[in-house]
Amino acid sequence: MKIGITCDVNLLETDIINLQLASFVPKPLVDVMMDFNHVPVAFPIAKKKMAKDYVDMVDAVIIPGGPDVSPLLYGEEPHAKIGTTYPARDDFEYAIIDEARKAGKPVLGICRGAQLINIYYGGNVYQDLTSQYEQEPLQHSQAARGFLPVHTVAIEDDSFLAPVFGKEAKVNSRHHQGLKRIGKGLRVVAKAKDGIPEAIESQEDGVFAVQWHPENLWESMPEEKNLFEHFFEIVQEKMNAK
């Protein structure tokens, strides 16, 4: 099984040749692929017209975390507290989601990936939870290390997550933005205790997304490893059906 992982880009000035604008994927995602004996395929950011060629090479796609999605993509101006954005990545991953959906290949979004998927389906996000959410939110940008869970989420029955977690999951939390208006065709399948959506899905399209980072938890929390295994099982079912 080959799983495409869209790349992030280093935008910082460095003294090392070619490291500025270097493409990379999160090592924990590569590690979990290796643990399941699947092939990780890095998708460097490219022109949108290349998205189909990328998707054709793999059996599924993971859209990982990264910088804030540009609010211009969903028709808003930037809030004063928005973080770094990189529109080239937004446009490229948007095209990857579109091509994967057309090809019937499953997609898993993580953190920023969940937000971009929601935007693809016509939704939007809170650009900054602490200043825009209607009530006092939980700490969604945790002070603890990323491999530690910090809050719980309630899981909906008959969801992608239910066979893995049951009714509740303990998750980490490394986001200052959050899902706001949910895109057409998506279902919220997990929420934090403050009401902020933590997972969405379109089972019809084979698109699933979580706001937390299971790639930082899978080695110490078996249920988070099972989340990846469940996704790979769905991918295999799609492959067998062809």
C-alpha angles and dihedrals in degrees: 000000000000119000120193116218118193114230132239119217130228106231098175127109111253139172093230117098114254095357092112106090090008114159119230143164125217110271093220089062091051089048094053090048090053092048089059093041093244124140116246112213116196116220108206113205108270141156114308091242089066094059094092092052090052094048092047089062097059144049097226141357135232119202104199134196126286142124125347117285111249109258088219086075090066099035102265136115119240117276116230091250099047115126132224115317131194111195093189090064091045092054094044096049090044088058091046091054090048094051093045090051091050091049093048092239117147121251128203117195123198123197104309086022090061090050093049091048089052090050091048089057091050101269131120141211142235102257090210121010098200093058103029108035113103095235137025104291128214119256099281095167097060125214091206122086115282095247091064123085114231108177142013133248128205114233125216120231118251091026132128088255099047098080089050104043108013112215100336140030134193110226143177119239127212107156135100092189127064145190111277119164106023117229122248112271095023126110125207106232102171135033136184119235090262090059098254112142112248102178138023135183147180105202089184091060096035091241119143132169140179129194094216129070111254090171088071094048107039097092094055101029115054093199090060090052087049089056089063092043090053091051091050090050089055089049091051091050089053090049092049092050093060 
